[in-house]
Structure formats: C-alpha cells, structure tokens
Amino acid sequence: YLVLSTGYVPDSWWKPGFRIGHRSNQVGSALSELTLGLSWLRMSLDLAMGLEKIEVDGSAVPRTVAANFGIDVSF
C-alpha cells in the first residue's frame, strides 16, 4: 500500500480535528480509496470510499465503502 495523508490537530480541546488521505494497493488489483476523518472530544468518525466502480443491479457503485466510529477511553 502507498498511503498519503494529512491532518489538522487544533490547539484547543473543544475544536474538531480533521484528516484526509488517499491509499492505493500498488500490486495485484491496484485498488485505491479516498479517506476522510473527524475527531472531536473523545469521538472519531472515519469514512473511506473506493475510487473504482462495480455494477450492481444495473447501477454503478463504489467497489469499497467503509465507516468507522470510535470512542477513546482510558483506564
């Protein structure tokens, strides 16, 4: 995988942080994805969508789609 990404981390605990990236498989299927993320307080939401399309029931849709929600805890 080749991954390029950047992010913004604010200097205040209540402002949200952002990130964006692109990753691609350099061998085999050569699939690629665009990723977006948001972190706020102790929560984070990340989304990824493939740039390649497939056909499902006559409609073109992204080959991959992913969503991840997390809560940071310490113990």
C-alpha beads as a LAMMPS data file, in Angstrom:
LAMMPS data file: protein, C-alpha beads

75 atoms
74 bonds

1 atom types
1 bond types

-500.0 500.0 xlo xhi
-500.0 500.0 ylo yhi
-500.0 500.0 zlo zhi

Masses

1 110.0

Atoms # bond

1 1 1 0.000 0.000 0.000
2 1 1 1.009 3.567 -0.700
3 1 1 -0.676 5.993 1.684
4 1 1 -0.668 9.788 1.501
5 1 1 -2.494 11.678 4.216
6 1 1 -2.634 14.933 6.089
7 1 1 -4.484 16.169 9.127
8 1 1 -5.221 19.151 11.317
9 1 1 -4.999 18.943 15.092
10 1 1 -6.352 22.087 16.799
11 1 1 -4.702 23.689 19.804
12 1 1 -7.951 23.591 21.784
13 1 1 -9.670 20.506 23.224
14 1 1 -13.148 21.531 22.041
15 1 1 -12.305 22.242 18.361
16 1 1 -12.583 19.269 15.964
17 1 1 -9.603 17.739 14.186
18 1 1 -9.749 16.690 10.529
19 1 1 -7.844 14.289 8.298
20 1 1 -7.922 13.309 4.636
21 1 1 -5.981 10.689 2.765
22 1 1 -5.563 8.504 -0.272
23 1 1 -4.344 4.911 -0.237
24 1 1 -3.709 2.547 -3.086
25 1 1 -2.618 -1.037 -3.485
26 1 1 0.476 -0.956 -5.675
27 1 1 0.359 -4.653 -6.655
28 1 1 -2.310 -7.096 -7.720
29 1 1 -5.717 -5.466 -8.035
30 1 1 -4.350 -1.876 -7.721
31 1 1 -7.423 -0.671 -5.810
32 1 1 -7.474 2.823 -4.302
33 1 1 -9.539 4.627 -1.663
34 1 1 -10.178 8.167 -0.519
35 1 1 -10.411 8.537 3.275
36 1 1 -11.882 11.282 5.456
37 1 1 -11.885 11.585 9.225
38 1 1 -13.123 13.827 12.021
39 1 1 -12.156 13.762 15.686
40 1 1 -13.995 15.737 18.333
41 1 1 -13.712 15.446 22.096
42 1 1 -13.212 11.676 22.580
43 1 1 -15.075 10.578 19.459
44 1 1 -13.801 9.889 15.959
45 1 1 -15.554 9.145 12.682
46 1 1 -13.681 7.809 9.660
47 1 1 -15.093 7.202 6.182
48 1 1 -13.484 5.505 3.186
49 1 1 -14.737 5.098 -0.367
50 1 1 -13.149 3.196 -3.217
51 1 1 -12.420 5.092 -6.411
52 1 1 -13.173 2.074 -8.621
53 1 1 -16.773 1.278 -9.546
54 1 1 -18.641 -2.001 -9.992
55 1 1 -22.089 -2.653 -11.406
56 1 1 -24.843 -3.861 -9.068
57 1 1 -28.323 -4.390 -10.489
58 1 1 -27.546 -2.064 -13.387
59 1 1 -26.165 0.768 -11.228
60 1 1 -22.518 1.795 -10.841
61 1 1 -21.456 1.866 -7.175
62 1 1 -18.077 2.181 -5.421
63 1 1 -16.283 -1.149 -5.058
64 1 1 -15.499 -0.439 -1.383
65 1 1 -17.191 1.698 1.267
66 1 1 -16.297 1.762 4.954
67 1 1 -17.321 3.714 8.050
68 1 1 -15.792 3.564 11.500
69 1 1 -16.951 5.285 14.699
70 1 1 -14.822 5.170 17.817
71 1 1 -14.780 6.497 21.356
72 1 1 -11.439 6.956 23.105
73 1 1 -11.379 5.757 26.687
74 1 1 -8.593 5.480 29.230
75 1 1 -8.396 3.030 32.076

Bonds

1 1 1 2
2 1 2 3
3 1 3 4
4 1 4 5
5 1 5 6
6 1 6 7
7 1 7 8
8 1 8 9
9 1 9 10
10 1 10 11
11 1 11 12
12 1 12 13
13 1 13 14
14 1 14 15
15 1 15 16
16 1 16 17
17 1 17 18
18 1 18 19
19 1 19 20
20 1 20 21
21 1 21 22
22 1 22 23
23 1 23 24
24 1 24 25
25 1 25 26
26 1 26 27
27 1 27 28
28 1 28 29
29 1 29 30
30 1 30 31
31 1 31 32
32 1 32 33
33 1 33 34
34 1 34 35
35 1 35 36
36 1 36 37
37 1 37 38
38 1 38 39
39 1 39 40
40 1 40 41
41 1 41 42
42 1 42 43
43 1 43 44
44 1 44 45
45 1 45 46
46 1 46 47
47 1 47 48
48 1 48 49
49 1 49 50
50 1 50 51
51 1 51 52
52 1 52 53
53 1 53 54
54 1 54 55
55 1 55 56
56 1 56 57
57 1 57 58
58 1 58 59
59 1 59 60
60 1 60 61
61 1 61 62
62 1 62 63
63 1 63 64
64 1 64 65
65 1 65 66
66 1 66 67
67 1 67 68
68 1 68 69
69 1 69 70
70 1 70 71
71 1 71 72
72 1 72 73
73 1 73 74
74 1 74 75
